[in-house]
Amino acid sequence: MALFFPLAFHLEFESNVLDVAVHPTRRLLASALDGGTLQLHVYDACDGSGGATLQLLPLHTLGGATQPACTATCFLGGIGGTSDSNGWVAAGGAAGGLSVWDVDTGAAVWSRNSAHSSRVKCAAPLGPQLLATGDSWGGLHVWDLRSRAAAAGVQLPADGAATDLCLVEGKDSLVAVSSSGTEGHLSTISLRQMSSPKVMGSCRHAAPIHSVATLHGGRTVLCGDDRGKWGLGRWGQLREGEVLFRAGEGCCRSAAC
């Protein structure tokens, strides 16, 4: 599988890429592979004979609790992160494992072989050494990496697979999307008490939802669904608004804020 970039560069992998993450403040790219490893690259723009290109230099190939397939990844830090957590990357696996590494040394920082009872589908940073992960059975866990205690958990509605997560900064809330059969759900989770997250509301969407992001300081929610449409709604609501983007006959699997 290949990743293509707008600066006329592509990166070849030996197996399929299931998720990617870009560090919020450093020039780092993480790629989760179905072969069970997480590959880190350093990228930089340079001037070549054909104009500007993007260089990606291998940094680390990481493996651990992400076997047999690395299915979700995110960088920690960038949300009030400490200098330590700004250099960490997390990844989950098909068997429910979860690992965190130091991106500079490649050393394991934290690991759980049975973090989830099913496939880890998504991961999102919540703050300094705080991480949220969702699985294919709709389970959502909040991890405090400073503690060895078990994660706080909550079950998303309709028992669908959690497909994406997005922190709403300044609201102590997390937006989660899930899919079950031919429909999707958007849920808001209160993080006022990290040790006891609560589902504050949920609404149904007429198609499976694959991605979510917030805009305008968290006042607007943007979702990509299985029909190749973006759904746009105000905070606390999800209504299918104007079709802002149509991805041909495919589906919208990525949203960025």
Protein Blocks (a to p, Z undefined) as FASTA:
>chain_A
ZZddfkopacddfbdcfbdcddfkbccdddddfkopacdddddddddfkopadddddfbd
cddjkpfbdfbdcdeehiopafklmmgccdddfkopacdddfklopafbdcfklpfbdcf
bdcdfbehiacdddfkopacdddfkbcbdcdddddehhiacfbdcddehklpacddddeh
jbccdddddfkbmmlccdfbdcddfbdcfbdcdeehhpaccdddfkopacdddehiacdd
ddfbdehjbccfbdcZZ
